[in-house]
Amino acid sequence: MASELSSFQRVRNAARLTTVFVESTAAMGGVQFSTLYLLQHLDSVVWDAVVVCPEEGDLSEACRRSGIAVQILRRPRVRSTSFRIGRNAARLPNPIAWVWNLWATLVAVRRLARFLKQKKPDLVVTKGLFSHFYGGLAAHRLGIPCVWHVQDFISERSWKIYQRLFGQVARWLPDHIIVDGACISRQLHRTQQNQISIIHNGVDTKHFRPDINGEGIRREVGIPLDAMVIGHVGRMTPWKGQHYLLEAFALIAAVIPNVYLLFVGAPVFDNDAYQRRLVNRTSQLGLSDLVKFAGYRHDIPFVLAAMDVFAFTSLEKDTSPLALLSAMSSGLPIVAFDIEGVRELMKADEQFLAVPLNRSDALAESLIRLLTDERLRRRLSASARQHAEAEYSLQQHVCRMEKVLLAASVTEPAVPEIPAVSRDPEFDIQA
């Protein structure tokens, strides 16, 4: 601890550490919210942060509102590296996309490298799979320390070719890797484990808290104040499992009066075909008056306060999800599909009710149990809130991140000075 404090003290006595965060998109998903939360709370005496986005969007606007520097560096869009033949067929590699993405990577590397040469940062942090590649390459070629913040489960499709490629690159390109879940760390098993840190996301437990009034949200979306509300917050995409929740709600509404289902979220990175299917299915089930689609919202603490029970239905790969952590911090009783990402954060039967994966009937059964047992709701609510405060506060998350980023950007000196990052002044990258 003494050595950590001395490192921070030396940084405070020297110039701030310029750190460039390379984002893969400016649309707001969980990865982008984690970036925003971190940068809003980094010690400004120590860190001088700049966010690089490929286009304008919600993230760049939110950063500017928070006084965080933003640089827009446009780059070619990457294409899907696989395609599907038929609706239910297995996905196959797309070689044309591989060629296109290679060209896009080279273009992105050149543009980012020019900016980094001008900015001369002490550290580069990449966010998002494509950013890990081109951001890592640009930093590596300029001799700038680079940290990958990996918050995406690597696809195991196509005989794990993408996972193997990512793992090979991870062995030599970044100086350190931060992951937000143990399953991602295991995917990088060939990487030296001392090069990987598992840091779960955090939420502001003063912002997300149980005593917020959600009546305004209920009035806005047309839910009676005396109704019971099952809620879900998340991107509208099939692997988030909203269709299972909708089918479960049909079973619930048949036996429990005055109950509503509130979906909060938008497609964000996908087209809206899945959301349209959900809306159509809602109509087919005759539930249009009881199921509310609130879309993307900026007032999530109040949205969560409008709920009585939170359903988390992700089917795969969700590691350290902010929606789940926010619901915990808000003191909501939770029912969740039994995936590793949830069990890593919470204890079944103590902080949430676990449901077998892909089982709408079991999901309905657990939700009915919660809706009809006030004592159980209170117990799970109190335990979830206490656990969030103890383990997943934003302050703890920022402290853990700062420790790793500082170690990656600062070499312990023999005297109380921080040496500049070694760069070759003759090095140049042609535009």
LOGU-888338 format. One record per residue (C-alpha): residue in three letters; x, y, z. Coordinates in Angstrom, 2 decimals. Example, Ala and Ser with C-alpha at 12.3 -4.5 7.8 and 13.67 -1.06 7.14 Angstrom:
% LOGU-888338
REC   res         x         y         z
REC   Ala     12.30     -4.50      7.80
REC   Ser     13.67     -1.06      7.14
% end
This chain:
% LOGU-888338
REC   res         x         y         z
REC   Met      0.00      0.00      0.00
REC   Ala      2.84      2.39      0.85
REC   Ser      4.41      1.91     -2.59
REC   Glu      1.03      2.55     -4.28
REC   Leu      0.55      5.76     -2.32
REC   Ser      4.06      6.90     -3.16
REC   Ser      3.39      6.27     -6.85
REC   Phe      0.25      8.39     -6.73
REC   Gln      2.10     11.08     -4.79
REC   Arg      4.83     11.25     -7.44
REC   Val      2.17     11.61    -10.11
REC   Arg      0.51     14.40     -8.16
REC   Asn      3.86     16.20     -7.93
REC   Ala      4.49     15.86    -11.66
REC   Ala      2.58     16.64    -14.82
REC   Arg     -0.71     14.83    -15.30
REC   Leu     -0.69     11.54    -17.18
REC   Thr     -2.20     12.00    -20.61
REC   Thr     -4.35      8.96    -21.37
REC   Val     -6.17      8.33    -24.64
REC   Phe     -9.25      6.09    -24.50
REC   Val    -10.00      4.62    -27.93
REC   Glu    -13.69      3.73    -28.28
REC   Ser    -15.13      1.54    -31.03
REC   Thr    -18.40      3.50    -31.24
REC   Ala    -20.12      6.59    -29.92
REC   Ala    -23.44      4.79    -29.46
REC   Met    -24.20      4.17    -25.80
REC   Gly    -23.99      0.54    -24.74
REC   Gly    -22.68     -0.94    -21.53
REC   Val    -19.03     -0.59    -22.61
REC   Gln    -19.50      3.10    -23.38
REC   Phe    -21.33      3.77    -20.11
REC   Ser    -18.45      2.16    -18.23
REC   Thr    -16.04      4.51    -20.03
REC   Leu    -18.15      7.54    -19.17
REC   Tyr    -18.53      6.56    -15.51
REC   Leu    -14.79      5.98    -15.17
REC   Leu    -13.74      9.24    -16.80
REC   Gln    -16.25     11.24    -14.79
REC   His    -14.60     10.02    -11.59
REC   Leu    -10.90      9.71    -12.41
REC   Asp     -8.70     11.94    -10.26
REC   Ser     -8.26     15.02    -12.46
REC   Val     -5.09     15.92    -10.58
REC   Val     -3.49     12.71    -11.86
REC   Trp     -5.17     12.03    -15.20
REC   Asp     -5.62     14.08    -18.36
REC   Ala     -8.05     11.95    -20.37
REC   Val     -9.06     12.17    -24.03
REC   Val    -11.73      9.98    -25.64
REC   Val    -11.32      9.04    -29.31
REC   Cys    -14.59      8.19    -31.08
REC   Pro    -15.10      7.18    -34.74
REC   Glu    -18.15      9.46    -35.05
REC   Glu    -20.33     11.86    -33.11
REC   Gly    -22.92     10.26    -30.87
REC   Asp    -24.34      9.98    -27.36
REC   Leu    -20.95      9.14    -25.86
REC   Ser    -19.12     12.12    -27.35
REC   Glu    -21.95     14.45    -26.31
REC   Ala    -22.03     13.03    -22.77
REC   Cys    -18.26     13.40    -22.45
REC   Arg    -18.35     17.04    -23.50
REC   Arg    -21.15     17.76    -21.03
REC   Ser    -18.91     16.28    -18.33
REC   Gly    -15.90     18.36    -19.40
REC   Ile    -14.06     15.38    -20.91
REC   Ala    -11.99     16.04    -24.03
REC   Val    -13.17     14.26    -27.20
REC   Gln    -11.42     13.69    -30.53
REC   Ile    -13.39     12.43    -33.54
REC   Leu    -11.25     10.23    -35.82
REC   Arg    -13.39      8.78    -38.57
REC   Arg    -12.52      5.35    -39.91
REC   Pro    -14.06      2.80    -42.27
REC   Arg    -16.77      0.66    -40.74
REC   Val    -15.91     -2.97    -40.15
REC   Arg    -18.13     -5.68    -41.59
REC   Ser    -19.43     -8.86    -40.02
REC   Thr    -16.84    -11.61    -40.35
REC   Ser    -19.47    -14.33    -40.71
REC   Phe    -22.75    -14.87    -42.51
REC   Arg    -25.73    -17.14    -42.12
REC   Ile    -27.28    -19.26    -44.86
REC   Gly    -30.95    -19.59    -43.95
REC   Arg    -32.62    -18.40    -40.77
REC   Asn    -31.48    -21.23    -38.50
REC   Ala    -28.28    -22.30    -40.25
REC   Ala    -24.86    -22.13    -38.63
REC   Arg    -22.78    -19.02    -39.28
REC   Leu    -19.84    -19.38    -41.69
REC   Pro    -16.71    -17.23    -42.07
REC   Asn    -16.95    -14.37    -44.56
REC   Pro    -13.57    -14.07    -46.35
REC   Ile    -14.57    -10.90    -48.19
REC   Ala    -15.22     -9.20    -44.86
REC   Trp    -11.81    -10.32    -43.61
REC   Val    -10.11     -8.53    -46.52
REC   Trp    -12.23     -5.42    -46.05
REC   Asn    -11.58     -5.34    -42.31
REC   Leu     -7.84     -5.70    -42.84
REC   Trp     -7.89     -2.62    -45.06
REC   Ala    -10.10     -0.79    -42.55
REC   Thr     -7.65     -1.67    -39.77
REC   Leu     -4.69     -0.25    -41.67
REC   Val     -6.54      2.98    -42.39
REC   Ala     -7.61      3.28    -38.74
REC   Val     -4.05      2.61    -37.51
REC   Arg     -2.62      5.39    -39.71
REC   Arg     -5.19      7.95    -38.60
REC   Leu     -4.89      7.12    -34.92
REC   Ala     -1.08      7.03    -35.06
REC   Arg     -1.00     10.56    -36.49
REC   Phe     -3.14     11.77    -33.60
REC   Leu     -1.04      9.94    -31.00
REC   Lys      2.19     11.40    -32.38
REC   Gln      0.69     14.84    -31.96
REC   Lys     -0.83     14.19    -28.52
REC   Lys      2.14     12.25    -27.08
REC   Pro      0.09     10.36    -24.46
REC   Asp      1.55      8.38    -21.58
REC   Leu     -0.97      5.58    -22.06
REC   Val     -3.53      4.28    -24.57
REC   Val     -6.61      2.37    -23.35
REC   Thr     -8.66      0.55    -25.98
REC   Lys    -12.35     -0.30    -25.63
REC   Gly    -14.18     -2.64    -28.02
REC   Leu    -12.86     -5.52    -30.13
REC   Phe    -11.90     -3.55    -33.24
REC   Ser    -10.32     -0.81    -31.13
REC   His     -8.10     -3.39    -29.43
REC   Phe     -6.59     -4.27    -32.80
REC   Tyr     -6.07     -0.90    -34.43
REC   Gly     -5.55      1.03    -31.21
REC   Gly     -3.07     -1.55    -29.99
REC   Leu     -1.18     -1.53    -33.29
REC   Ala     -0.93      2.26    -33.36
REC   Ala      0.31      2.43    -29.77
REC   His      2.73     -0.47    -30.26
REC   Arg      4.34      1.09    -33.32
REC   Leu      4.87      4.36    -31.46
REC   Gly      6.18      2.71    -28.29
REC   Ile      3.27      3.94    -26.14
REC   Pro      2.06      1.62    -23.34
REC   Cys     -1.34      0.14    -24.17
REC   Val     -4.03     -1.43    -21.98
REC   Trp     -6.87     -3.44    -23.49
REC   His    -10.09     -3.10    -21.52
REC   Val    -11.89     -6.21    -22.80
REC   Gln    -15.60     -6.29    -21.99
REC   Asp    -16.78     -8.53    -24.81
REC   Phe    -16.94    -12.31    -24.84
REC   Ile    -15.05    -13.50    -27.92
REC   Ser    -17.21    -15.49    -30.32
REC   Glu    -16.59    -19.24    -30.32
REC   Arg    -18.27    -19.69    -33.71
REC   Ser    -16.48    -21.06    -36.78
REC   Trp    -14.31    -23.55    -34.89
REC   Lys    -13.15    -20.79    -32.48
REC   Ile    -11.08    -19.12    -35.20
REC   Tyr    -11.91    -15.61    -33.91
REC   Gln    -11.09    -16.58    -30.33
REC   Arg     -7.75    -18.10    -31.37
REC   Leu     -6.81    -15.03    -33.43
REC   Phe     -7.74    -12.66    -30.62
REC   Gly     -5.79    -14.74    -28.12
REC   Gln     -2.68    -14.80    -30.29
REC   Val     -2.73    -11.02    -30.75
REC   Ala     -3.37    -10.52    -27.03
REC   Arg     -0.09    -12.27    -26.24
REC   Trp      2.08     -9.57    -27.82
REC   Leu      0.15     -6.38    -28.56
REC   Pro     -1.11     -4.95    -25.23
REC   Asp      1.08     -4.27    -22.21
REC   His     -1.78     -5.24    -19.93
REC   Ile     -5.35     -6.51    -20.25
REC   Ile     -8.29     -5.64    -18.03
REC   Val    -11.34     -7.92    -18.30
REC   Asp    -14.67     -7.58    -16.53
REC   Gly    -15.39    -11.27    -16.14
REC   Ala    -13.61    -14.54    -15.39
REC   Cys    -14.95    -16.21    -18.55
REC   Ile    -13.14    -13.64    -20.70
REC   Ser     -9.95    -14.23    -18.74
REC   Arg    -10.22    -17.97    -19.45
REC   Gln    -10.54    -17.26    -23.17
REC   Leu     -7.12    -15.62    -22.92
REC   His     -5.57    -18.58    -21.10
REC   Arg     -2.49    -18.52    -23.34
REC   Thr     -1.75    -14.99    -22.18
REC   Gln      0.40    -14.71    -19.06
REC   Gln     -2.02    -14.40    -16.15
REC   Asn      0.01    -11.65    -14.51
REC   Gln     -0.78     -9.63    -17.62
REC   Ile     -4.54     -9.86    -16.94
REC   Ser     -6.60     -8.12    -14.25
REC   Ile    -10.25     -8.93    -13.57
REC   Ile    -12.06     -5.73    -12.60
REC   His    -15.83     -5.79    -12.44
REC   Asn    -17.83     -2.73    -13.38
REC   Gly    -19.16     -0.39    -10.74
REC   Val    -22.16      1.91    -10.36
REC   Asp    -22.76      5.04     -8.35
REC   Thr    -24.63      3.67     -5.34
REC   Lys    -25.66      7.20     -4.37
REC   His    -27.21      7.67     -7.81
REC   Phe    -28.86      4.24     -7.94
REC   Arg    -30.58      3.81     -4.58
REC   Pro    -33.81      2.38     -3.19
REC   Asp    -35.43      5.60     -1.96
REC   Ile    -36.07      7.18     -5.41
REC   Asn    -39.68      7.83     -6.44
REC   Gly    -40.66      6.22     -9.73
REC   Glu    -44.26      7.42     -9.87
REC   Gly    -43.48      9.94    -12.59
REC   Ile    -42.23      7.19    -14.90
REC   Arg    -45.34      5.11    -14.26
REC   Arg    -47.59      8.01    -15.16
REC   Glu    -45.55      8.74    -18.28
REC   Val    -45.74      5.20    -19.68
REC   Gly    -49.29      4.52    -18.52
REC   Ile    -48.83      2.13    -15.60
REC   Pro    -51.18      2.48    -12.58
REC   Leu    -49.47      3.43     -9.34
REC   Asp    -50.97      0.44     -7.54
REC   Ala    -49.85     -2.13    -10.16
REC   Met    -47.02     -4.61     -9.80
REC   Val    -44.29     -4.03    -12.39
REC   Ile    -41.75     -6.49    -13.78
REC   Gly    -38.93     -4.60    -15.45
REC   His    -36.07     -5.24    -17.83
REC   Val    -33.35     -2.80    -18.91
REC   Gly    -31.05     -3.65    -21.80
REC   Arg    -30.30     -3.46    -25.47
REC   Met    -33.02     -4.94    -27.66
REC   Thr    -31.19     -7.88    -29.18
REC   Pro    -31.91    -11.64    -29.20
REC   Trp    -29.11    -12.68    -26.86
REC   Lys    -30.56    -10.42    -24.16
REC   Gly    -33.50    -12.84    -24.05
REC   Gln    -36.42    -10.42    -23.92
REC   His    -38.55    -12.91    -25.89
REC   Tyr    -38.33    -15.41    -23.04
REC   Leu    -39.48    -12.73    -20.60
REC   Leu    -42.40    -11.84    -22.85
REC   Glu    -43.54    -15.47    -23.05
REC   Ala    -43.16    -15.80    -19.28
REC   Phe    -45.22    -12.66    -18.75
REC   Ala    -48.08    -14.16    -20.75
REC   Leu    -48.21    -16.97    -18.17
REC   Ile    -47.99    -14.51    -15.29
REC   Ala    -50.71    -12.17    -16.55
REC   Ala    -53.08    -15.14    -16.78
REC   Val    -52.92    -15.74    -13.02
REC   Ile    -51.98    -12.41    -11.42
REC   Pro    -54.18     -9.32    -11.90
REC   Asn    -52.89     -5.78    -12.28
REC   Val    -49.36     -6.74    -13.32
REC   Tyr    -47.35     -4.96    -16.03
REC   Leu    -44.14     -5.59    -17.95
REC   Leu    -41.80     -2.67    -18.67
REC   Phe    -39.08     -3.00    -21.33
REC   Val    -36.45     -0.24    -21.33
REC   Gly    -33.86     -0.11    -24.11
REC   Ala    -33.33      0.19    -27.84
REC   Pro    -31.55     -1.85    -30.53
REC   Val    -28.50      0.54    -30.41
REC   Phe    -26.04     -1.47    -32.57
REC   Asp    -28.54     -3.68    -34.40
REC   Asn    -31.49     -3.06    -36.68
REC   Asp    -34.93     -2.98    -35.10
REC   Ala    -36.18     -6.30    -36.52
REC   Tyr    -36.00     -8.05    -33.14
REC   Gln    -37.84     -5.27    -31.35
REC   Arg    -40.55     -5.31    -34.02
REC   Arg    -40.95     -9.06    -33.49
REC   Leu    -41.38     -8.44    -29.76
REC   Val    -44.02     -5.80    -30.38
REC   Asn    -45.85     -8.06    -32.85
REC   Arg    -45.72    -11.00    -30.44
REC   Thr    -47.09     -8.79    -27.68
REC   Ser    -50.07     -8.01    -29.89
REC   Gln    -50.58    -11.68    -30.77
REC   Leu    -50.68    -12.55    -27.07
REC   Gly    -53.25     -9.82    -26.43
REC   Leu    -50.90     -8.05    -24.00
REC   Ser    -50.47     -4.67    -25.68
REC   Asp    -52.14     -2.85    -22.78
REC   Leu    -49.93     -4.55    -20.18
REC   Val    -46.52     -4.52    -21.90
REC   Lys    -44.80     -1.16    -22.21
REC   Phe    -41.82     -0.43    -24.48
REC   Ala    -40.17      2.71    -23.08
REC   Gly    -37.22      2.84    -25.49
REC   Tyr    -33.82      4.30    -24.65
REC   Arg    -33.85      6.39    -21.48
REC   His    -31.38      8.70    -19.76
REC   Asp    -33.19      8.58    -16.39
REC   Ile    -32.48      4.96    -15.46
REC   Pro    -32.50      5.49    -11.66
REC   Phe    -36.12      6.68    -11.91
REC   Val    -36.99      3.93    -14.39
REC   Leu    -35.70      1.29    -11.97
REC   Ala    -37.63      2.96     -9.16
REC   Ala    -40.83      2.38    -11.15
REC   Met    -40.26     -1.40    -10.99
REC   Asp    -41.14     -3.90     -8.29
REC   Val    -39.11     -6.82     -9.66
REC   Phe    -36.16     -6.87    -12.08
REC   Ala    -35.79     -9.67    -14.64
REC   Phe    -32.35    -10.27    -16.12
REC   Thr    -32.64    -12.63    -19.09
REC   Ser    -29.33    -12.55    -20.94
REC   Leu    -28.62    -15.91    -22.56
REC   Glu    -24.84    -15.79    -22.94
REC   Lys    -21.60    -13.90    -22.41
REC   Asp    -22.94    -11.02    -20.29
REC   Thr    -20.08    -10.10    -17.96
REC   Ser    -20.44     -7.49    -15.22
REC   Pro    -23.58     -5.98    -16.82
REC   Leu    -24.30     -2.44    -15.69
REC   Ala    -28.07     -2.98    -15.89
REC   Leu    -27.83     -5.79    -13.34
REC   Leu    -25.48     -3.85    -11.06
REC   Ser    -27.77     -0.81    -11.26
REC   Ala    -30.78     -2.94    -10.30
REC   Met    -28.83     -4.38     -7.37
REC   Ser    -27.82     -0.92     -6.20
REC   Ser    -31.43      0.25     -6.54
REC   Gly    -32.50     -2.50     -4.17
REC   Leu    -34.66     -4.41     -6.62
REC   Pro    -35.40     -8.10     -6.06
REC   Ile    -33.94     -9.94     -9.06
REC   Val    -34.77    -13.02    -11.09
REC   Ala    -32.06    -14.00    -13.58
REC   Phe    -31.18    -16.74    -15.99
REC   Asp    -28.46    -18.88    -14.48
REC   Ile    -25.42    -17.79    -16.51
REC   Glu    -21.85    -17.47    -15.32
REC   Gly    -21.79    -13.69    -15.59
REC   Val    -24.58    -13.44    -13.03
REC   Arg    -23.21    -16.04    -10.61
REC   Glu    -19.86    -14.27    -10.66
REC   Leu    -21.52    -11.16     -9.22
REC   Met    -24.27    -12.54     -6.97
REC   Lys    -25.21    -15.51     -4.83
REC   Ala    -28.26    -17.51     -5.87
REC   Asp    -31.11    -17.54     -3.33
REC   Glu    -29.30    -14.90     -1.29
REC   Gln    -29.25    -11.96     -3.72
REC   Phe    -31.32    -13.29     -6.64
REC   Leu    -33.46    -16.21     -7.81
REC   Ala    -31.70    -18.32    -10.45
REC   Val    -33.69    -19.72    -13.36
REC   Pro    -32.60    -22.48    -15.78
REC   Leu    -31.52    -21.03    -19.12
REC   Asn    -34.08    -20.73    -21.95
REC   Arg    -37.02    -21.71    -19.72
REC   Ser    -39.93    -19.29    -19.95
REC   Asp    -42.04    -21.50    -17.69
REC   Ala    -39.39    -21.55    -14.95
REC   Leu    -38.91    -17.80    -15.35
REC   Ala    -42.66    -17.26    -14.92
REC   Glu    -42.71    -19.51    -11.86
REC   Ser    -39.91    -17.57    -10.12
REC   Leu    -41.43    -14.20    -10.98
REC   Ile    -44.83    -15.30     -9.64
REC   Arg    -43.10    -16.45     -6.48
REC   Leu    -41.55    -13.00     -6.02
REC   Leu    -44.68    -11.07     -6.91
REC   Thr    -46.74    -12.98     -4.36
REC   Asp    -44.21    -13.06     -1.50
REC   Glu    -43.51     -9.62     -0.07
REC   Arg    -41.17    -10.98      2.59
REC   Leu    -39.00    -12.64     -0.09
REC   Arg    -38.92     -9.43     -2.11
REC   Arg    -37.75     -7.46      0.89
REC   Arg    -35.05     -9.99      1.78
REC   Leu    -33.61    -10.13     -1.74
REC   Ser    -33.87     -6.35     -2.08
REC   Ala    -31.93     -5.64      1.11
REC   Ser    -29.29     -8.25      0.34
REC   Ala    -28.76     -7.01     -3.24
REC   Arg    -28.38     -3.42     -2.11
REC   Gln    -25.95     -4.32      0.65
REC   His    -23.90     -6.44     -1.77
REC   Ala    -23.75     -3.66     -4.36
REC   Glu    -22.52     -1.16     -1.78
REC   Ala    -19.91     -3.59     -0.45
REC   Glu    -18.51     -4.85     -3.75
REC   Tyr    -19.59     -2.81     -6.78
REC   Ser    -19.54      0.86     -5.89
REC   Leu    -18.17      3.18     -8.54
REC   Gln    -15.53      4.44     -6.12
REC   Gln    -14.12      0.93     -5.72
REC   His    -14.17      0.36     -9.47
REC   Val    -12.34      3.62    -10.19
REC   Cys     -9.72      2.89     -7.52
REC   Arg     -9.02     -0.56     -8.99
REC   Met     -8.82      0.84    -12.52
REC   Glu     -6.50      3.67    -11.50
REC   Lys     -4.14      1.23     -9.83
REC   Val     -3.79     -0.88    -12.99
REC   Leu     -3.59      2.09    -15.37
REC   Leu     -0.97      3.76    -13.21
REC   Ala      1.15      0.60    -13.15
REC   Ala      0.92      0.35    -16.94
REC   Ser      1.86      3.98    -17.55
REC   Val      4.44      4.63    -14.84
REC   Thr      7.82      2.94    -14.42
REC   Glu      8.93      3.11    -10.80
REC   Pro     11.82      5.61    -10.82
REC   Ala     14.78      5.72     -8.45
REC   Val     14.11      9.42     -7.81
REC   Pro     10.73     11.12     -7.29
REC   Glu     10.21     11.89    -10.97
REC   Ile      8.22     10.17    -13.67
REC   Pro     10.26      9.61    -16.83
REC   Ala      8.68     10.46    -20.16
REC   Val      7.60      7.58    -22.36
REC   Ser     10.47      6.62    -24.64
REC   Arg      9.76      7.51    -28.24
REC   Asp     11.84      7.52    -31.39
REC   Pro     11.72     11.09    -32.78
REC   Glu     12.71      9.77    -36.20
REC   Phe      9.70      7.47    -36.36
REC   Asp      6.97      8.54    -38.74
REC   Ile      3.89      6.99    -40.30
REC   Gln      2.92      8.11    -43.73
REC   Ala     -0.66      9.28    -44.18
% end
